[in-house]
Amino acid sequence: MNTAEAAVSAPVTARVAGRLQTILVLAVTAAIIGAAAYFISGPGQPGGVSQVNLTGSVAGAAPVVGAVPPNFTAQTYDGKTVSLDAYAGKPLWLTFGASWCPDCRAEAPDVEAAYQKYHAQGLNVLGVFISESASDVQSYAGRVGFTFPIAVDQNTQIASEYRTMGIPTHFFIGADGRIKDVRIGALDPATIDSEVQSILAH
């Protein structure tokens, strides 16, 4: 390389290095802002979701709005047998969660409050708790004061069938047995009221 070529190459190299440095600074800044936003808002906010690792079969069709959800039979944390078929002809809020899920814990009082408010009008709530033992679910349900049944899905068999990739996930099922809406993430009280009233109206 002669002197003239070296003189041209040096500014080009400097410009490329400068651009890379600017991109790196912007990326680090964005990461800091994102982390700050997370720690300010944190988990447990409306719309929040905790990831679930499914270990069961996902061979069938995923349940969607308008479809009849797949039946299942499971044991509740207190040893009772519960099945989806038992709710035939009744409005049902099927909610997937866990005691280890921050967003589930955040919405728990509102779920129980809605059950207390609308149960006399015909609302049924069935919880499915994922990836934890019956004793853990029982301990948590006692602390929170849940009064609706909660099935234990320690091996994510039910969650897999319902393609529950994150919790909380809510299936609102009408008295006709069809899914009216699916909500993923923690719900605020106004959304809960709207969804519950919708399935009670049909």
Secondary structure as UniProt FT lines:
FT   HELIX           3..41
FT   TURN            46..47
FT   STRAND          50..51
FT   TURN            65..66
FT   STRAND          73..76
FT   TURN            77..78
FT   STRAND          81..83
FT   HELIX           84..87
FT   TURN            88..89
FT   STRAND          92..97
FT   TURN            99..100
FT   HELIX           102..118
FT   HELIX           119..121
FT   STRAND          124..130
FT   HELIX           134..144
FT   STRAND          150..153
FT   TURN            154..155
FT   HELIX           157..161
FT   TURN            162..163
FT   STRAND          166..167
FT   STRAND          169..173
FT   TURN            175..176
FT   STRAND          179..184
FT   HELIX           189..200
//
